[in-house]
Amino acid sequence: MLRRSDRSRSGHGDNGPHPIDVHVGARVRLRRNMLGLSQEKLGEALGLTFQQIQKYERGANRIGASRLLEIGRILGVPVAFFYDDVDPVNAPPIPVGFGEASSAEDDHLRSEETVDLVASYYAIRSDKVRRSLFELAKTLWEREQLATNPLAVKKPKDTHAAKNR
């Protein structure tokens, strides 16, 4: 059994939520928002209140293994999604240390703006319009990179466009 001093050293107890609990909660929130699901609807599906979902998403309350499995099933992702630092739009892994708490400013996936952007993007029903928006964002980024460092941008192959031709 852990003594009070052991709990404090391990990141539990009076020191606030553990960074991994915060990370898992943020991933629940991200996926829920990507699907356009409210905290209330997720709570109903789990037999919980929206306040409990809020606590999970903030990392204030830990999510047990069986509950996390159920959340993953409802949100359509494997349990590993909640621990991964993988962009939900299939980008390469983001190098963020698991043991270190990062602020929303440091982790773009956890920012309100990113969540809103991804939710809005997937709310667009037309594949053609969504693709155009993606291409616009990519072009704007490339122009910005070229303006600051003309040698910095190597244009990657666009495998998505090749598939859609």
VEXROLUM-516991 format. One record per residue (C-alpha): residue in three letters; x negated, y, z negated. Coordinates in steps of 0.1 Angstrom, whole numbers, always signed. Layout:
! residues N
ATOM  type   east  north     up
ATOM   ALA      X      Y      Z
...
//
This chain:
! residues 165
ATOM  type   east  north     up
ATOM   MET     +0     +0     +0
ATOM   LEU    -13    +35     +9
ATOM   ARG    -20    +59    -19
ATOM   ARG    -10    +95    -15
ATOM   SER    -46   +105     -8
ATOM   ASP    -49    +78    +19
ATOM   ARG    -17    +91    +36
ATOM   SER    -31   +126    +37
ATOM   ARG    -64   +114    +53
ATOM   SER    -46    +94    +79
ATOM   GLY    -25   +124    +91
ATOM   HIS     +7   +116    +72
ATOM   GLY    +22   +131    +41
ATOM   ASP    +22   +168    +33
ATOM   ASN     +1   +178    +63
ATOM   GLY    +30   +179    +87
ATOM   PRO    +38   +156   +116
ATOM   HIS    +12   +133   +130
ATOM   PRO     -1   +144   +164
ATOM   ILE     +9   +111   +180
ATOM   ASP    +45   +115   +167
ATOM   VAL    +45   +150   +181
ATOM   HIS    +32   +137   +215
ATOM   VAL    +58   +109   +216
ATOM   GLY    +86   +133   +207
ATOM   ALA    +75   +157   +234
ATOM   ARG    +75   +129   +260
ATOM   VAL   +111   +120   +249
ATOM   ARG   +121   +156   +254
ATOM   LEU   +103   +159   +288
ATOM   ARG   +120   +128   +302
ATOM   ARG   +154   +137   +287
ATOM   ASN   +152   +171   +303
ATOM   MET   +140   +156   +336
ATOM   LEU   +172   +136   +337
ATOM   GLY   +193   +166   +327
ATOM   LEU   +205   +148   +296
ATOM   SER   +214   +169   +265
ATOM   GLN   +202   +160   +230
ATOM   GLU   +239   +154   +222
ATOM   LYS   +243   +128   +250
ATOM   LEU   +211   +110   +242
ATOM   GLY   +222   +109   +205
ATOM   GLU   +256    +95   +215
ATOM   ALA   +239    +68   +236
ATOM   LEU   +218    +59   +205
ATOM   GLY   +245    +63   +179
ATOM   LEU   +227    +93   +164
ATOM   THR   +234   +130   +159
ATOM   PHE   +217   +156   +182
ATOM   GLN   +199   +169   +150
ATOM   GLN   +182   +135   +147
ATOM   ILE   +171   +137   +184
ATOM   GLN   +157   +172   +176
ATOM   LYS   +137   +158   +147
ATOM   TYR   +123   +130   +169
ATOM   GLU   +114   +155   +197
ATOM   ARG    +95   +177   +173
ATOM   GLY    +77   +148   +157
ATOM   ALA    +93   +156   +123
ATOM   ASN   +108   +121   +122
ATOM   ARG    +89    +91   +134
ATOM   ILE   +105    +69   +161
ATOM   GLY   +105    +32   +151
ATOM   ALA    +94     +6   +177
ATOM   SER   +129     -8   +183
ATOM   ARG   +144    +27   +186
ATOM   LEU   +116    +38   +210
ATOM   LEU   +124     +7   +232
ATOM   GLU   +161    +17   +232
ATOM   ILE   +152    +53   +241
ATOM   GLY   +130    +40   +270
ATOM   ARG   +158    +19   +283
ATOM   ILE   +183    +48   +282
ATOM   LEU   +158    +72   +298
ATOM   GLY   +147    +46   +324
ATOM   VAL   +110    +44   +314
ATOM   PRO    +88    +18   +298
ATOM   VAL    +76    +24   +262
ATOM   ALA    +41    +31   +275
ATOM   PHE    +55    +63   +291
ATOM   PHE    +58    +79   +257
ATOM   TYR    +22    +73   +249
ATOM   ASP     +7    +81   +284
ATOM   ASP     -7   +114   +294
ATOM   VAL     +6   +107   +329
ATOM   ASP    +24   +134   +347
ATOM   PRO    +60   +122   +353
ATOM   VAL    +57   +132   +389
ATOM   ASN    +30   +105   +394
ATOM   ALA     +0   +129   +392
ATOM   PRO    -33   +115   +378
ATOM   PRO    -37   +113   +340
ATOM   ILE    -43   +145   +321
ATOM   PRO    -73   +144   +299
ATOM   VAL    -59   +153   +265
ATOM   GLY    -72   +137   +233
ATOM   PHE    -46   +116   +216
ATOM   GLY    -59   +122   +181
ATOM   GLU    -59   +159   +185
ATOM   ALA    -28   +181   +182
ATOM   SER    -25   +203   +212
ATOM   SER     -3   +234   +214
ATOM   ALA    +23   +238   +241
ATOM   GLU     +0   +265   +256
ATOM   ASP    -28   +239   +261
ATOM   ASP     -5   +212   +274
ATOM   HIS    +14   +223   +305
ATOM   LEU    +37   +193   +304
ATOM   ARG    +50   +204   +270
ATOM   SER    +58   +239   +279
ATOM   GLU    +93   +251   +283
ATOM   GLU    +85   +265   +317
ATOM   THR    +73   +232   +330
ATOM   VAL   +103   +213   +317
ATOM   ASP   +127   +239   +333
ATOM   LEU   +108   +237   +366
ATOM   VAL   +108   +199   +368
ATOM   ALA   +145   +198   +358
ATOM   SER   +154   +224   +384
ATOM   TYR   +133   +207   +410
ATOM   TYR   +151   +173   +405
ATOM   ALA   +185   +190   +404
ATOM   ILE   +180   +200   +440
ATOM   ARG   +200   +173   +459
ATOM   SER   +185   +178   +494
ATOM   ASP   +152   +159   +499
ATOM   LYS   +143   +183   +526
ATOM   VAL   +148   +214   +504
ATOM   ARG   +129   +197   +475
ATOM   ARG   +100   +189   +499
ATOM   SER    +99   +225   +512
ATOM   LEU    +97   +238   +477
ATOM   PHE    +69   +214   +469
ATOM   GLU    +50   +225   +501
ATOM   LEU    +55   +262   +492
ATOM   ALA    +41   +257   +457
ATOM   LYS    +11   +238   +470
ATOM   THR     +5   +264   +497
ATOM   LEU     +7   +292   +471
ATOM   TRP    -18   +274   +449
ATOM   GLU    -42   +268   +477
ATOM   ARG    -41   +305   +488
ATOM   GLU    -48   +315   +452
ATOM   GLN    -77   +292   +450
ATOM   LEU    -91   +304   +483
ATOM   ALA    -88   +340   +472
ATOM   THR   -108   +334   +440
ATOM   ASN   -133   +309   +455
ATOM   PRO   -132   +302   +493
ATOM   LEU   -153   +270   +489
ATOM   ALA   -133   +256   +460
ATOM   VAL   -103   +241   +478
ATOM   LYS   -106   +209   +498
ATOM   LYS    -72   +202   +514
ATOM   PRO    -62   +167   +503
ATOM   LYS    -44   +143   +526
ATOM   ASP     -7   +146   +522
ATOM   THR     +4   +110   +521
ATOM   HIS    +40   +119   +512
ATOM   ALA    +44   +139   +545
ATOM   ALA    +30   +110   +565
ATOM   LYS    +55    +86   +550
ATOM   ASN    +84   +108   +559
ATOM   ARG    +75   +113   +596
//
